[in-house]
Structures are given as structure tokens and as C-alpha cells.
Amino acid sequence: MEKIEHTTVATNGINMHVASIGTGPVILFLHGFPELWYCWRHQLLSLSSLGYRCIAPDLRGYGDSDAPADPTQYTALHIVGDVVGLLDALGIDQVFLVGHDWGAIIAWYVCLFRPDRIKALVNMSVVFQPRNPLKPPVKGYREMFGDDFYICRFQEPGEIEQDFAQADTPRLIRRFLTSRNPNPPRIPKEIGYRNLADNPDLPSWLSPEDINYYASKFDQTGFTGAVNYYRCMDRTWELTAPWTGLTLSTKKNRRKSMRIYMTSLRSSNQHILSPDGNDPLSSRLLNIFHIFSDAIVVSSLKQEIKAHERS
């Protein structure tokens, strides 16, 4: 861990904290909610030792990066702007891109807006969702899952922050990172996150020190910046109307639909947080980047599908 360098990079009007290590072809890692650059620490060490330059920022609103007070400054266009500005500031033309959760959502948008900057993409936990021109996303979630669905609960400024503030932060982080309930997360206001059952028994891939690191950062920053991503979902939908119906494509042949290779990573969050230098995710990433450097590649945690779309 001490080999990882930490710098601050000015990009798109904010200062972004960046963790990096190694030399060679660049792999850019984008974290999700409620995570930080830290969730990629083992992959940074493992893949940098194999000849890659590995970079993992704290995204806008997280950790040691700036968190603009204006909640409208967390659209996908803002975050993609941060990513592109980061690459420009570092003098990097193209990257292998790896995303998880919200990082995967942003990675899809990077490929949609700036495919010229991407060699290959590996995304986990969030599939590509084409824009539905008939309905904004939060309305769709509300109709499907009700007002207690977590994304709907996150919409009112200050409400969920107050709920989180009544919960012990390490306990809250444990709940987020270790919950394996496959049902849509519905948290009624009268129960709140503060009253959810705790799971004090950590899995092998997550230590008390890890929990304390995350908790210390969110105690410093609060959760507002991270939750603002959810609050900007409908705003992103409004601003991305010009991209309705656009298909993702490889850089070399943009007229053809994107080639998608979906492979299965079927175990737990260990794929992101494994302490073993030979962790499954690093091995899979290495294989993908060696084989599919000219395609956009998607790794799914839930399915195993191989589909080739032809123009």
C-alpha cells in the first residue's frame, strides 16, 4: 500500500484525488457507492506488478476529491468531464477502463460520449441501459418498486443524510458492503437505515481496518456528494436526449454495433476487495486486456452471455 502514490489533479473545475502506481498501458478504475479509490487497492498492486500503470481516483463528491455544493453538478456529463479532464491532465490518450456500480454507469457514459479514449471496458454489476425517451429513470423506479425503494428515498435533499447520521458510520458501511439480499432494497422511512440489522461478522475479504478507512472518510465528507449522483439521475436523462438510440461501438468501426462479451464473475465482493495478489478479478482483467484490446468488453457478475451484434 505504501507504494501507491497519491496526488491531486485539477480537472473540470474540481480537484480530484488520484491513487496510482506502475508504468505501462493504463488501466483506469472507477469505484461505486459507497466506495473510494481504496476498493481497487489490491488490483492496483497486482496489475502494476505485471506491467500496467494503474489509476484509481476518488470520484467527484467522494473521499479527498472536491464535492461541489450545488447538487446539480453531479450529472453523468459532469463526471465524464472529470474523467476526460483527468486523462488530459495526465497526458493519457487511451485507457483500459474498469467500473463497478456507479463507476460502471459512468464508464458506460464515457464509452458513449468519448469512445476514442477507451481501448477496452470491463464493467461489473451494472449492465448498459439505453435511454428510455418516454420516462425518466426515477419515475420508472418509483412505479416498479414504490417510494421506499432506496433510489427514491435518496431524492429529497437532506432526508437520507439525516437517516445516515443517526446510524453509526462503520455499521452503515458494513451493511452496505456485506448485504447479499437479492431483493430490491426497500427501506421505509419509519425503519430507516439506522434501524437495519447489523452484521458484525465480516467476510474474509473485508477487515475492520477496511471498514474504519471507509468510515473515516465518510465521517469527514458526509454522504451528500455520493447521494447527489442519484439525485441527478433525472437531470442526466434530460441532458442526454441527443444520445437517444445511439449504440456503443468500437473505435475502429463505429458504424457497427458494439461487440459484447459478457463473462461471469460469480462470487462475492471479493472480486473487488480480495487481499490475495492473485485475486480472481486481476487474473480475469489481465486475460481480457490481452485478448480483447480492440473490443469493448463487459464482465457481468450475474450472467454469462456472449452476443455479437452485426450491422
PyMOL commands that set and color helices and strands:
alter all, ss='L'
color gray80, all
select helices_A, chain A and resi 37-48+71-74+76-90+102-113+115-117+137-145+150-153+159-165+169-178+193-195+208-221+224-231+233-239+241-243+270-273+280-291
alter helices_A, ss='H'
color red, helices_A
select strands_A, chain A and resi 5-11+14-21+26-30+53-57+95-100+118-124+260-264+298-300+305-307
alter strands_A, ss='S'
color yellow, strands_A
deselect
rebuild
show_as cartoon
